[in-house]
Amino acid sequence: MGNKKHPGNGKNRQDSLEEQKKQNEIEEKKEARMEEYGQILLDSNERKRKIYLLSIIGEVEGHENLSGNSKTTKYDHILPKLAELEDNREIEGLLVLLNTSGGDVDAGLAIAEMIASLSFPTVSLVLGGSHSIGVPLAVCTDHSFIVPTGTMMIHPVRMSGMVIGTQQTYEYFEMIQDRILNFVSSHARIPYDRLKSLMHNTEMLAKDLGTVLVGEEAVKEGLIDEVGGIKEALEKLYSMIDRK
């Protein structure tokens, strides 16, 4: 007698192929998101913690699109994602990687305020640099790190395009700077007046006002909490999650 085929074998094989296809699609979407937005879910650690990785790279883009050759972080992509993370009860923490030259003030502050209001633990890590509006983005988390060679540039608000030289214009500039100073001083250990003096320093930059802090200097000024790298940042996030 010939071998009889079990009627369930074909169905099982089909189910397996469908499952593999779905898994491949998930991986492709994950890779596409990582490539386009610098975002990924870290969930392969031995503690099985679900950590979301958010990268803020290049220039923070506001209402206007920047050149296609520029590396940018689009705030209209970041804000909905942060809202989605807050609504997802499986997410246990957020790790923010920063290497930014700054960018749009309103967009940067919007992202910083959103991160600061999240209900789960958050940690930031400055790699390369976090300049200008990158400063509020670096300090908006529950705990902040900077690598030894990382830099932070603090300087007055700059405007592009036509500027009308009236008293109201200068008062508007002051208001914008005050928003930044208040946010940073309320989320870091650096006093408002000290931060303002660093912002208007005339001795360091040849053609501009401001101060550049490198690694440990940012910690000593109270701007960043610790010097460290990815290992220290993740360990801190794990411990904050465990305590919560």
FIDORO-283277 format. One record per residue: x, y, z of N, C-alpha, C, O, CB in turn. Coordinates in steps of 0.05 Angstrom, whole numbers, plus 5000, padded with zeros to 4 digits. Glycine has a CB too. Layout:
XYZXYZXYZXYZXYZ/...
//
This chain:
501749765000500050005000501750255000503850265013498150005024/500950464985502550704984502150875009500150835024501750874960/504051055014503851235037501551435033501151555012506451395041/499951465054497751655053498651925064499951935085495251545069/497952135050498552405060496552485081494152465077498652605036/497652585103495852685124494652945115496053125106497452725151/491952965116490653215106491553465120491253685109487653185109/492653445144493453685159496153785151496854015157493353635188/497853615137500553695131500753945114502254125119502053465118/499053945093499054175075498254435089499454645084497154125051/496254415106495254645121497454755140497854995142492754585136/498754565153500854645172503154795158504254995168501954405187/503854685134505954805119505155085109506755275110506754635094/502655115101501655375092501655575115502455805112498855345081/500755485139500755655163503655745169504055975177499555515187/505555565167508255635173509355835153510856025161510055375172/508655805128509556005108508356275112509656475109508855905080/505756275120504456535126505656675150506056915150501456485131/506356515170507556625194510356735188511056955198507856405216/511856595171514556695163514256945147515857135150515956475147/512256955130511857195113511157435131512257655126509557145093/509457405151508757615169511257715185511657955189506557525189/512957515193515357585208517257745191518557935200516657335219/517457665166519257815147518258095143519858285141519457665120/515658135141514458395137514958575161515558815158511458375132/514758455185515358605210518258705210518758935217514758435235/520058515203522858585203523558805182525158985187524558335197/522258785159522658985138521659265147523059465142521258905112/519359275160518359525170520159635192520559875194515459485181/521159455208522959535230525559665219526459865228523659295248/526659535198529059635186528559905171530260085172530159435166/526259925158525560175144525260405164526160625158522960135128/523960355187523660555207526360645219526760875224521760455230/528060445223530760505233532260675213533660865221532260245239/532060605188533560755167532461035163534061225160533460595141/529861065163528661325157528461505181528961745179525861285145/527761395204527261565227529261535250529261695269524461515238/530961325249532761285271531361185296532161255319534361535277/529161035293527660935315527460635315527260515294524761055315/527660515339527460225340526760145369527260285388530260095332/525459905371524759795397526959605406527559415392522059655396/528059665430530159495441528759305461527959385483532359655455/528459045453527058855470528458585471527258385478524258825461/531058575463532458325462534258285487535758095489534158305437/534058475506535758465530534858235548532558145546535758725545/536658145566535957915583533757975603532457795613538457825597/533358235608531258305627528458325614526458355627531858565640/528458295587526058315571524558575574522158595573524158085579/526158785579525059055581524459165553526059115534526959245596/522359305549521659425524522459725524521059895535518559395517/524759785512525860055511525660155483526460025464528860045521/524560395480524460515454526760705450527360875467521760665450/528160675427530460835421529561055401528560995379532760665409/530061305408529461535391532061685386533361765404527361715405/532661725360535061875352534262155343532462185326536561725330/535662355353535262625344537962705331539862785345534462825367/537962695304540462715289540262955270538163005259541062455274/542463095265542563305246541063555256541363625279541363215220/539563685239538163925246535163865252533863715237538364135224/534163985273531363955280529664125260529964365260530764035309/528063995245526464125224523864225235522464075249526063945200/523064475228520564585237518464575216518064375203520964865246/517164805211514964815192515864815163514364745145513265065198/518364895159519464895131521264665126522864595143520865165126/520964535103522764315096525564415089525864615074521564155072/527564285100530264355094531264215068529764045057532164285117/533664275060534764165035534863855037535263745059537564265031/534363725015534463435014537163325021537363085028533563334987/539263485020541963395026542563415056544563305066543963555011/540763545071541163585100540063345115537963235109539763845109/541563265136540663055154538863195175539763375189543062905168/536263115176534463255193532763065211532562825205532563425177/531763175232529763045249527163205247527163435253530763025279/525163075237522563215232520763195256520062975265521163095207/520063425267518463425292515663315287514363215306518363695304/514663345263511963245257511962935255509762815255510863355231/514262805254514462515257514862435286513762235295516862415240/516362595301516962535328514562555347514162375364519262705338/513062775345510862825364508762605363507962505384509563085357/507762515339505862295339506962035351505561885365504862245311/509561985346510761745356510861755387510361555400513661705345/511561985398511662005427508861965439508561845460512762285436/506762075426504062025435503361735434501961635452502062195419/504161595413503661315410505061155433503960965444504561205383/507561235439508961095460507661125487507460945503511861195462/506661375493505361425518502761255521501961175542504661725521/501461205498498961055498499460755499497560605503497361135473/501960675494502560385493503660295521505860365528504660335471/502060145535502760065562505059865563506059795585500259955576/505759755540507959565540510759705540512659585549507859385515/510859955531513360105531514160175560512560285575513160355514/516660105568517460145595519460375598519960475620518659895606/520760465576522760675578523460785551522960665530525160575592/524661025551525561155527528461235529529261355549523761405521/530061165509532861255507533061445483532461365461534761005504/534061685488534261885467537261925461538862005479532962155476/538061875436540761925427540862185412539262235394541761685409/542862355419542962625407545662675394547762635406542362835428/545462765369547862875355546663085336546363035312549562655340/546163325347544663525332546063795333547263875353541863545342/545863945311546964215309544964425318545564665319547864275281/542464335325540364525333538164525313537564325301541564805337/536964755309534864775290532564965299533065155313533664505283/530164895291527765065296527165065326526964855339525364955280/526965305338526465335366523865215375523765055394526665625374/521665295362519065195369518864895367517664755384516865325353/519964785345519864495341521464345363520564145374520964415313/523864455369525564325389524264335416524364135431528164465390/523064565424521764585450519264405451518664295472521064875456/517864385429515564205429516263915434514963785450514164225401/518463825422519363555427520363525455519663325469521663475407/521863715465522863705493520663705513520763545532524663955498/518563865509516263875528514763605527513863505548514364105521/514563485503513163235500514663015515513462855530512863155470/517263005512518862795525518762835556518562645571521862805516/518963085565518863145593516263065606516163015631519363445598/514063045591511462975602510762685601508662605609509363135588/512562515590512062225589511962105617513262195635514262085572/510261895619509861775646511861555653511961475676507061665647/513461465633515361255639518261375639518661595630515161025617/520161225650522961335653524161395626523761255606524661125668/525761615626527061705602529961775608530561885629525661945589/531761715589534561775592535661885565534861785544536261515600/537362085566538562185541541562145541542862125563537962495538/542762125518545562085514546562265492545762235469546261785509/548362455498549462635478551862505466553862445479550162915491/551762455440553962345424554762555403553062645389553162075411/557262615402558162815382557563095393559263225404556762785355/555063185390554363445400551363485403549763345390555463665383/550563665420547763735423547664035427547664135450546363585447/547664185405548064475405545364625403543364515394549864555383/545464875412543265055408540664945420540564895444542865115379/538564895404536064785414536464495422534664375434533864815393/538764375416539364115425539864105455539663895467541864005411/540464335467540864345497538264275512538364095529541864625505/535964405506533564315519532864025514531763885531531264495510/533463925490532863655483534563455499533663235505533263605453/536963545506538763365522537863355551538363155565541563465520/536763565562536063585590533163515597532463515620536763855601/531563465576528663425581528063155593525763105601527163455555/529962965593529462695603529862685634530862885646531362495589/529162465646529462425675532362425683533062505705528062175684/534162325665536962305671538462345645537562255624537762035685/540762475646542262545621545162455623546362465645542062835615/546262365600549062285598550362435575548962525556549361985594/552962465576554562575553557162415552558362355572555062875556/557962335528560562195525562762395530562362635528560762075496/565162295537567362475544568062685523568862905530569762315550/567762615497568362805476565962955465566163115447569662655453/563662905477561163045468561263345475562463425494558762915481/559963505458559963795462557063905463555163785452561463925440/556864125478554264265479554864565475556464675490552764215507/553564685456553964975451551465125460549265065451554465015420/551965325477549865495487550265775475552365895480549865495518/548365875461548666145449545966275446543966145448550066125421/545966535441543366685438541766585414542966455396543866985436/539266645414537566565392538366715367538766955368534566615399/538466575345539066695319536566695301534966505304541466555304/536266885285534066895266535166915237537067045232532167135272/533766775219534566785191532466955176530266995186534766505178/533267065153531367225138531467515147533267595161528567115140/529467665138529367955145528667995174526667885184527468095126/530168165188529568235215529068535217530668695208531968155234/526768615228526068895230527269005256526768895277522968935230/528969205253530369315276528669495293529169745294532769465267/526769385307525069545325525269435354526269205358522169545316/524369585373524369495401522769245404523569065420523369725419/520469225390518768985392520268735383519868525395516269025376/521868765362523468535352525368425373525568185378524968605327/526868615386528768535406527368415431528368235444530468775415/525068525437523568415460522568125453522467955471521168595467/521868085428521067815420523367615422522967395431519967825390/525767705414528167545417528567465446529167235452530667685405/528267665463528667625492526667415502527367245519528467885507/524167435493522067245502522766965494522466775510519367325490/523766925469524466655460526766545477526766315486525366665430/528866715481531066625498530266565526531266375538533266845498/528366715537527366665564525966395566526166255586525566895573/524466325545523166065544525265835546524865645560521466035519/527365865531529465665531530965655558531365435569531565725508/531665885568533065895594531365775616532365625633533766185600/528765845617527065735638526765435636526765295656524265865636/526465335611526165045608528664895617528464705632525464975578/530964985607533464845614534064865644534764655656535864975598/533765095656534465125684532464965702533164895724534365415692/530064925692528064775708528364465705527264315721525264855700/529864385684530264095680533164005684533763765680529364025652/534864195691537664125697538464265724536864405736539564215674/540964215732541864325758543164605755544064715775543764135771/543264705731544664965726542665195732540465185722545664975697/543565395747541765625753541265795728542865795710542965795775/538965925728538166095705540266305699541066335676535466235712/541266445719543166665714545866555703547066685686543666815740/546766325713549266205703548866125674550666175658550065965720/546666005667546065925640546066175621547066165599543465775638/544866385631544666635614547466745610547966855588542866835628/549166735630551866845626553466675607555066785591553366855653/553066415606554366245587553366305559554866295539553965945593/550766355557549566415531550666675519550966695494546566445534/551266875535552167135526555167175529556167405529550667355540/556666955533559566975536560867085511560166995489560766695543/562667275514563967405491566867315487568167415469563867705493/567867135504570767075505571466825490573866785484571667055533/569566645484570266385473570066375442571966285429568566175485/567866465431567366435402568266695388567366915396564466375396/569966665368571066905355568967075341569167325342573166815334/567066955328565067105312562267075323560267125309565167015284/561966995348559266955359559466975390561566975402558166685350/557066995402556866975431556266685438555166535422554567165441/556966615462556266345472558566195484560866295486555166195449/558065945491559965775505559665485494557465395490559565785535/561965355491561965075484563064915508565164975518563765015459/561464725517562264555540562764275529561264165513559964545562/564964155538565763885529565663685552566863725573568663895517/564163475548564063245566563663325595561563415603566463085564/565763295611565763345640565063625647563863675668568463265652/565763815629565064105634562064135636561064295652566264285612/560563995618557664015619556463905645554464005655556463865595/557763705656556963585681557563775704555963815722558263315686/559963895704560764075725559064325726558564435748563664165722/558064415703556264645702553464575711551764755715556264765674/552864325714550164235722548264215699545764195703549064435742/549264215675547564195651546763905646544463845640548964315627/548763725649548363435644548963285671550563385687550163325621/547563065675547862915700550462765703551762765724545562735704/551262615681553662445683555062425657553962465635552762165692/557662355659559262275635558961975632559261825652562262365638/558361885608557961595604557261545575556761725559555961485623/557061285569556361195542553861035542552161055560558661045530/553460875521551060725517550660515540548360475548551060585490/552760395549552560205571551460325596549560225608555260075577/552560555603551660695627548760795624547160785643553460925634/548160895600545461005596543260785598541260825610545261135568/543860545586541960325588541660215616539460155625542760105568/543960195630543860095657542260275675540760185692546760065669/542560535671541060735687538060705681536360715699541961025681/537360675656534560645648533360385659531160395669534260645617/534860165659533959915670533359955700531259865710536059695666/535260085714534860115743532560295750531160255769537460235756/532060505733529760675737527160525733525160565747529860915719/527060355713524760185708524259995731521959955739525060035681/526359865741526159675763525059815788523359705802528859555770/525960065793524960205817522060285814520560275833526660455821/521260345789518460415784516660175787514160205783518160545756/
//
